[in-house]
Amino acid sequence: MAACSSGKSTGGSSGTSPSAGGSSSTNASASSSGGASSSCPFPTDSVTLTWWHNATADPGKAAWQKTADDFHAQHPNVSFNIVPIQNEQFTTKVPAALESNNPPSLYQQWGGGSEATQVKSGKLMDMTACVSSWVDRLGPSAKGWQVDGKWYGIPYDYHIVGFWYRTDLFQKAGITSPPKTMDELYQDIDKLKAAGITPIALGGKDRWPDAFYWEYFVLRECPKDTVTSSIANVKFSDPCFVKAGQDMKKFLDAKPFQTGFLGTPAQQGAGSSAGLVANGKAAMELQGDWEILVMPSLTQDKNFASKLGWFPFPSVSGGAGDQNAGLGGGDGFSCTYKATNACPAFLEYITSADVQRYLVKQSAVSLPSNSEASDAITDPTLKTVLQYIGTVSYNQLYFDQALPTDAGQALDSAVADFFAGSGSPESLAASVSSK
């Protein structure tokens, strides 16, 4: 995931915004952001927050606009300059902005080692005093947005990666249930090919989707302690990482992807990997739960969601890793040093239960960070994902986000090169250790 595999354009359904004057979240926000806390006084002067987010299409784009408008209605001295940015561009735009003297007030943030790297710029706001009274409502996973125990980012949703699949194409190929093991997945790939169906869509042009495969093989081959310590030490020297690369080579040799996958984008247009599945041109895609929000704008089929299913990454026979581990993360925002306390107050607002319910109903959020809002999820397949994420033994943050920025980008490049036929299982592991 080059900047972020959890990034998404949004599409989807309709919903009703929380009332600007009557919801419990509105009242809570008005009181907590209005200067009641001496440690985090709300500004009284006029403030304009420049906001970079990655919802470049409706309804997500419109949902964020409405959310900002509602906050402005409560706090007329706070205005917004909203700049939607394509997800893949954050990799270059954020570091450049943090090197300047005029970074955005708040921007898309995925936590982990990348956030820690950004903190070193001195441009991120330490929001600890402003968020400590309410951040616990986001659960323990929110700690992925802490650096050295301080809050430099706040998540508004959480994610897990798995296989989205077309139930109609599985049926056409004679597949009666999704695979639970890699051996079964290989059998299903053969069945789909025999039926003239592309087994798996991959957006190789954007590079970050490639990494999901290798990282899942690592989770299946390496014990949790090995994974976490190797990431912390930025050194993938255990033989299990090479074994994961060998698994990856075997998978690539099965030729499961569409012709030209190296030039296929992940989420842009009907010909993207998401679009291929949405339009029934491929049977599966390994992607995050957010994909159900991306697909509607890529297809004319209004009933496509009824043809979708989801299953977790299969187990690897003999693997020493945790066969029930997940790979995921979440989306959030960081505030920068010139943003004023209006910025963390806005983050409190967007993570309140009623606003999160609105974002879910608008398909701007798939799995809300505030669990109170989970009752707004209506899509049956997304409910399956929500249930599964509660059963995983652990949900490992995407490696390119968990690692420092340089090491994460080096890993993504090495995996992408491997998919293109360059490198070896050994060089994949060495790409991190050399940074």
N, C-alpha and C positions, 0 to 999 in steps of 0.2 A: 503494500500500500504506500505508494510514494507519498507523501504527506499524510495520507490517511486512508486506510481501507475502509474506515467507517464513514467516509464522506459520502454525500449523496446529493443528487438533485432530487426534487420531490415531485410527486404526483399523487393523485388519489381522489378522496371523497370529499364530502362537504360536512360542515358542522356549524355549531352556533358558538360565537365568542362569549366568554364570561362577561357579564354586565360590568361596565366600568364603574358602576356605583353601588352594586349590591352584593357581590359574592364575598365569601369569607376570605378568599385569597386577596381580594381587593382591599378589604378592610385591614387585613394583616399587613399588606405591603404599605398602605398609607401610614400606618402607625410606626412600623419599623424603619421606614425610609424617610420619615419626616423630621428626624432630628431628636428622637426620644433617647437615643444612645449617645452619651457624651463621648464615647470612644469612636463613634462613627457618625458625626453630624452630617445631615443631609444639606447640600448646598442651597443657599438662598438666592445667589446670583443666577443669571441665565447660563445654561450649559447646553452645548451641542455635542452629542456623542456620535462620532463617526464609527459605524458598525460594519465590519466585514463578516459576512456569513456565506455559506456555500449553497443556499437554496436559490438557484438561478432560474427556476421555473415555477409556475403555479401548480398546485395550490400552496406549496411551501413558502414561496416568495411572498404571496399575498398574506399568508398566515403570520409571518414575521412582521410584515408591515402593520397589520391590524394590532398585533401585540404591542408594537412600539407606539402606535396611535393611542391605544388605551392607556398606556403608562403616561404618555404626554397629557392625556385628559385629566389624570389624577395629579400630575406634577407639571403644570404649564410652563415652568421655567426650564424644563428639560426637553430638548428637541433632538431629533435624530437625522443624521446623514447616512442613509443605508446604501451600502455598496455590495451587491451580490457578486461573488467571484467563483468561477469554476473551480471545483474541488482541487484538481491537480495543480492549479496555479499557486496554491498556498505554500507549496514547497519552496518556491523562489521568492514570492512576494513578502512573506512574513519576515524571513531573515533580512531582506533588504530594508523593510520598513523599520525593523528594530535597530538597524545601523544608522538610521536617519534621526533627525530631531523632531519628526512629526509623524509618529506611528499612529495607526487608528486607535480610537478610544477602547474598543473591544473587538476581538477577532476570534475566529474559530480555533479551538484548542482541543487537542487529543491527549494531553497529559503525558506521563511517563518521562523517558529520557529526553525526548524532544523538548518538552516543556522545561526540563532542568537546564538544557542547553540555552534556551531562550532567556531564562532567568539571569544567566550570566551577563546578558546585555545591560542589565540595570534598568531596563525600560518597563518591566512588568510591575504591576501594583501588588504589594503584599496586602491581601484582603482579609487577613485573619481576624482583625478586630471587628470587621463588618459582618462576617459570615458565621462566626463561631456559635452564635445563639440559635441558628436555624439549620446549619448544614447537615446535622445528624439525620434529618428527615430523608436524606438522599442515600442513606445506607453506607456500609463499609466500603463499597466499591468506589465511592467518591474520593477516597484517599489516594487514588491514582492521579489526582490532580493537585496533590500536595508536593512540595519540594522542601526537604529538610523540616517537615512538620508544619510548614506554613502554606497557606492557601493562595496560590497564584492562578488557579483556574477552578471553574465550577461546571460539572457535567449536567446537561439537560436530558440526555438519554443514554441508555446502555445498549451494547450490541453483542451478538454472537454470530459466528460464521458457520454456515452449513450448506447443504445442497438444496436449492430450489429445483423442483422437477415438474414436468408436465405429466399429469396422471393419464391424459388421453394418449400420449405418445408411448408411455410405458405399457398401457393396455394394448396398443397396436403392435408392440413388439413382443407381446406375450409375457410381460413382467407383471407378476401379481402383487408384489410387495417390494418396498425399497430395500436396498442392500444394507446389511449390518456389518459385513466384513469386506475387506479389500478383494478377497477371492470372489465374493458375490458381485462386487462392482465390476470386476473384469468380465465376468459372465454376462452381466447386463450390457456392458459396452458392446460385446460381440453380438448380442441379440438385437440391439438397436441398429448396429451397422447392417446386419442381415435384413432388417426391415427397411433399409434405405433412409435411416434417420441419423442425423448428426448427434452423437451421444452427449457431448459437453461443449458448451460455448465458453470461450475465454477471451477477455479483453486484453490481449497481450500488448497492445500499443501503449497502454497506460502503466504497464509494468507491475504496479502493486498487486493486482489480482494473482499474478504468478506466485507471489510469495506465500499466499495462503496454503498452497499445496505443500511446499517444503516445510513450512512451520508446523502444519498438522502432522506430517510424518515425523518431525522432531518430537512432538508431544507424545506420539505413539511409541517411539523408540527410546526416548530418554526419560528417566525418572524425574519427578518434579524438582527435587533438590538439585539435580544436575542442570536442569533448565534455568532455574532461578539464579543459582550461583554463577553459571556461565554468562548469563546476561549481566549480572552485577559486576563481574570481572572483565567483561567485554572480551571474552576469550572462549571460543568453541573448540576446545581441544579434545574432549571426550570422544572415543570412537563411535558413540551412538549418533553423533552429528553426521559422520560419514555414512553410517548405515542409513540414515534418513535420506541422504543424497542418492544412495543406491536404490532405495525404494522409489525415489522420484524419477530416476533414470528408467526403471522398469515401467513406471506409469507412462512416461513420455513415449516409450517404445510401443505401447499399446495404441498410439495415435488416436486418442479419444476426442480431439478438438476439431473444430471446423477448419476448412481450408482457408489459409490466410490469417490464422488467429494472431500472428505477430503484429499485423497491421490493424487489428480490430480494436476500436475503443471500448471501454467498459460500459459507459452509460450515455453516450451522446448519439442519438439517432436510432432509427429502427434497425439499422445494421449493426448496432453495438451488441455486445454479448448479452446484455439485459434485454435488448430489443429482439434478439434471436429467440430467446425463450418466451418472451411475451407474445411473439407472433407465431409460435409453434414451429420455428425453424430449427430448434435444437431442443434436446430433451432435458438437459440439466445445466446448472451453473453453480459453482461454488462461490457463494457471496454472502454478505451479511443480511440480517433481518430487514435492513433498510430497502432491500431490492423491491419489496412489495410496494414501496412508495415511489420508486423510480420508474417502474414499468408502465403505469397508465398513460403517461405522455408519449410512449414509444409505440403504441399500438392502437388500431381502430377497433379492436375487439373489446367491447365493454364488459364481456363476461370472462375475460382471461383468468381472473383471480379464482374463479370456480374450478379451473382446470389445473391449479397449482397444488403441489404438496411440498413437504420439507422433510429432510432427514439429516441427522448429524453425520460428521465425517466418520467413515467406517473404521472398525478396529483392524489392527495389523497383527496377524498371527505371529506369536513368538516375541512381539515387541516388549521391551522392558519398561516402556513408559506407561502412563495412565491412559487406558483405553476409553475412559469417560471424561477426559479433560476437554475443555472447550477453548476456542481461540476467539478473542473478541476485544472489546474496549468500549468506547462511547464517544459522543460528541459533547463539547462544552465550549465555554468562552473564557478568555482571559481579558482582564482590564489592564490598560497601560498607565503609566505614571501621571499623565496629565488628565486622566478621565474624571477625576473627582469621585466622591462617594456616591454620586448618582449611579455610577456603573455597577458596583456590587448591589445596590438597592434594586436595580433592574434585573440582575441575575436572581435575586431573591424572588422577585415578581414572576419571572418565567419558570421558576421551579416550584411555585405554589401549586397545590393540587388542582384548583379550578383552571388555571391557565394551562397546566400540563394536559388536562382533559381536553381542553379546546384544541391544543396542538395535535393530540392524538386523533381527534375527530376530523381535523383538517388534513390529516396525513402529512403533517410536518414532522412528526415524531412517531416512531414505531413502538419502542419499549421505553416508557418514561422513566427518568431517574427517580422521581417521587413515586413510590409504589402505590400510594393512595390513588393515583390516576390510572392504574392498570385496569380498573373497571370500565374504562372508556374503550378498550380494545374490543372490536366486534368481529374482525376477520378470523374465521376458524383456524386457518393455517398459522396466522400470527399468534393465536392463542396457544397452538401447539409449540411454537418456538418459545413463548413465554414460560410454559410449563417445563420445557426441557432445560432452559437456562437455570431454573431453580434446582435441577437435579445434578448438574455437572459437579465433579469433584473439585475442580477449580477452573476458572476462566482466565487463561493466560493472555495478557495484553499483547497485541500484535508486536512482533519482534522489532520492526522498524520504528515503532513508537517507544517501546521499552528501552531500547538502546539509545545512547547518545546520537545526535543527529547524523554525524559523519559516518558512524558505524552502521546505522540503520539504512542510510542511503547506499552505502557500499554493498550491504547485503541484498537490497532490492535489485541493484544493478547486476550483481553476480547471479542471482536467481534468474533474472530476465535473460542474461547471456546464456545461461544453462538451457533455458527453454529454446533459445535460438540455435543451440547446438555447440556452444562454446563452453569450455571449462569441464570440471569433473566434480564428483562428490567431495573430494578432498579440497578443491578450490573454493567450494561453497562455504565450508567451515572456516577456511583460512581468510576469506574476505572480511570477516568480522575480527578475527584475531589480529589482523595486520593494522587495524585502526586504533 
